[in-house]
Each structure stands twice: as C-alpha cells, then as structure tokens.
Amino acid sequence: MDHDFNIGDLVLYKNNQLIAFNKPAGIAVQEDRTGDKALINLGEIYAKSTLFPLHRIDRPASGLVLFAKNKKAAALLGEQFKAGTVKKTYLAVIKERPEKDKGRLIHFLRKDGRTNKSFVENSEHPNAKEAILEYNFLASTENYHLLEINLLSGRHHQIRTQLAAEGLPVKGDVKYGFRRKNKDRSIHLHAWKLAFEHPVSGIRETITAPLPDDPVWQALKDVIS
C-alpha cells in the first residue's frame, strides 16, 4: 500500500515520553494480516525508538493515536486507560439525525474474530461485554449530521456497532449497514481529542487531531469549534 503522506507531517504532539499522530484512514495502527506497513512501523522510523501502543483506532477510521516511547510511560498511561480517566472524544458523520440530540447508549457487544465484526447481544450472553458511549448532536449539512462521541469503554468496533444498532451507521461503513462505501474505503469516524495526565509532570493534557481533508469533513469543520 502506497502512502501519499510524510509521517513527520502527521505528528500532533511529542516529548520524551509520548508521541501522537493524526492517522489517515486506511492505514492500520499495528501490523495486521495484510502485511502492509502500519502506523507503528512508520512512527518508529520517525521517532528513532521503539513505540508502545496505548490504544487503537480502526483501520478505516482517521484520527489521533498516542504511543508511549518507553515502558514506564506505557505502564502509567495504561493505568489511566484502564481506570477510565483518559477522555476519548470522536466525531462521526451519519445520514439520519438521531431522535434525541443527546444520549447515552449502553449495549452488550460480542466480538466475532472470524468476521472481525462485533454484534449486539443481551446482557446474559457469556461473551458479551458492556459498551457505553455518550453522544451529542453538533451540526448538519444538507445531507449529513455530525455527532460528538465520548467513549466510556473501549470495545472492538464499539462506536460503529452501537450507532448501527440505533439505525445510525457511520457514513461509508458498509460493514455495519451504511448503504454506500466511500470511494477510498474510509469511514467518516475520526478520533478527535484525547485528554490524559502526562506521566511525568502530572499535568492534564488535551491533544486534538485536525479533520481529514475531505469535502464532507471540511463542510462540517466550520460548525465545530
């Protein structure tokens, strides 16, 4: 897979402990079955050091990915992710406007590794894990609506599965029921902001990833601040 970007241009934040990139849609965070170069490979070349993944975003999604540069920072940040003190904010473009402008969605999701897809189950299902997100309607264009999503758990394909379960699949996400795929096979899901305590200073940091250079995102960009 050819990349038409310079990895240095994707850097959003860096210091001795951490580095964050604005991942383009279509590139995996870590190596997958395709054998394509992943963000972590390119990031390690750029950073000239081993990187430790702290979280993932889906390959067809875009946005902010944070890595640790050493084991100590990875352990400290890992604890924050586990404790739920890292605030993860996403943006999603959908076709239908939700009935309520604000809401909290709670589902039980089961991951199927064979199809690389998650499914909503009832809470009694032995392999189902609770998934919680909060959404907030931000804006509309003529054809689409924009949601801000605060992820309160970290399940496989969580936002995609939960929105689809509400009849609100993400634009371009044919895997979860959107009617048409995007030309570049991306989906309009963007990891927008991440807030966490810096592992050394303890200061609360917030990183924001600019939106992709795509007509739909750009049309909505003016309505979010």
N, C-alpha and C positions, 0 to 999 in steps of 0.2 A: 504493500500500500504506500503510495507516494504522499508525502506531506508537503503542502504548499505553505508552510509557516516556518518561522525561525523560533526554536524553543526559547531563546532569550526574550523574544517579544511577548511570550506568554507568562512571564514571571510577574506575579502580583505583589509578592512580599518575600523578603528573605533576611535572615540573620544567622548567627552561628548555630542556632538550634533547629530552625524550621525553614521550609521554603514552600510557597504556594504558587500554583499555576492556574491559568484560565484554560481549561481543557477544551479543545474544539470537539464538536460532535464527530463521532466515527472512529475515534481512537480509544483503545482500551486503557484503563488506569494501570492494570498489570497484565502480564502475558496471558493470553488465552489460547484456545485450541488452534486459532488461525496461524499462530506463529508471527503475526505482524508485530512490528516494533511498538512497544507500549509507552505510555507517558513516563512510567518509572525509568525505562531504559534511557530515553532522551533526557530526562531530568538528571539522571546520574552522570551522564556525559557533561551536561551543562554545569552541574554543581561540583563536579570532580570529587564526589564522595558517594558512599552507599546511602540510599534513601530508605526510610522505613514507612510503609503505607499506614495511615491512621484511619482512613475510611475510603469508600469507593463511591463513584457515581457511574451510572450505566453507560455503556459504550455509545449508544445513540444520543445521549444527553450531553449538554455542554456545561461548562462552569468550573467552579472553584474546587481544587483538590489540594489538600495540605499534606505534606510529608515531613517527618522528623529526620534530622541529619545525624542523630546518634541515638543509642539505645536508651539513655537516661531520659531524653526529651520524649522519645516514643512511649516509654512507660508512664511518664507523668501525664502526657496528653491522652494516652489510652485510658487512664483512670477517669479523666474528665468526660471522655466519650461514654464510658461505662456508667458513670454516675448521672449522665443526662444533663451536665452543666454546659456542654457545648451547644450553642444555639445554631441550628441549621435552617436557613431560610432559602426556599426555592421559588422560582417563578414558573408557572405553567400556562400555556395557551390552550384554550378549549373552544369547542364550537357552540355548545349550548351554555346558556347562562344558568348558574345554579339557582334553585328556588329561593334560598336564603343567601344574603351577601356575606354572612359569616357563619362558620360552623366548625364543629369538631366531629371528625369521623373516627369511629372505632370498629375495626373488623378483626377477625382472626384469619391469618393467612398461612397457607401451606405452600412451601416451595417444592416444585417438581424439577429435580435436577436434570431429568432426561430431556424435558422440553425447554428447560431454562425459563420457566414461567411460574408465576405464583397464582394461587386460587384462593377465593374466599370460602371459608368453611364455618361450621358452627363451632362454638367455643369448646364443645366436648371432643372434637377431633384430636386424636393423640399427637399429631404432628403440626397442629396449628399454633401459631404464636400471635399474641395480641399486637396489633398495629394501631398507632394513634397519630393523627395529624390534625392540625387546625388550619383552616383556610380563610382567606379574606379576599373578597372581590375588589379588584383595583380599578379596572378600566375596560372599555370596549372599543373596538374599531367597528367598521361596517359588518365584518364577517366573524370576528373572533372576540373572545373575552379573556382577560388576564387575571389569574389568581396568584396571590402570595401565599406560600405554604410554609408553615412552621412544623418541622418534622419532630415528633416527640418520641419516636422509636426508630430503630434502624433495620427494617426488614427488607428482604430481597424484592426489588421492583415495587416497593411499598406505595409510592405516590401513584404510579401508573395503575396498579391493581385497585387501590382504593377509589381513585377518581372514576375508573371504568365501572366499578361496582355501583357507583351512583349515576351511571349513564353520562359521565363527563370525561370520555377518554381524551388523552393529550393529543394535540394536533400531530399527525404523522405516525401515531403509534398503532399501526395496523395489528400488531401482536395482541393488543388489548382493546381492539374493536373500533379504532378510528377507520373511517371508510377509505381514505386515500393516503398512500405513503407520500412523504416528502421526496422530492427528486433526489436529494443527496442521502436519503435513508436516515436522516436525523429525525429526532422528535423534538417538539417545542417544550422541552423541560430543561431548565437552567438552574444550576446550583449557584445562587446569587450571593449569599452572605454567610459568613461563619464567624461566630464570636466565641472566644475562649480566653483562659488565663495563660499568659506567657509563662513557660515552665521555669524560667529563672527570675524574672522581675516580679511575677505575680500580677502584672497589670493586665486588665481586661482589654483584649484587642478585638477589633472587628475588621475583617477583610471583605471587600466587595469585588465581585467579578463583573466587568462590563458585559453588556449583552452582545450576542453574536451579530455580525454584520449581515443581516438577513432582512428582507423587506418587512416581514410580519413583526419581528422583534423591534426593528427600528421604528415602525409605525406606533408601537406601544411604548417605546422608550420615553417619548416626550411626556407621557402621563404618569410616569413614576419618578419619584424624587429620591 
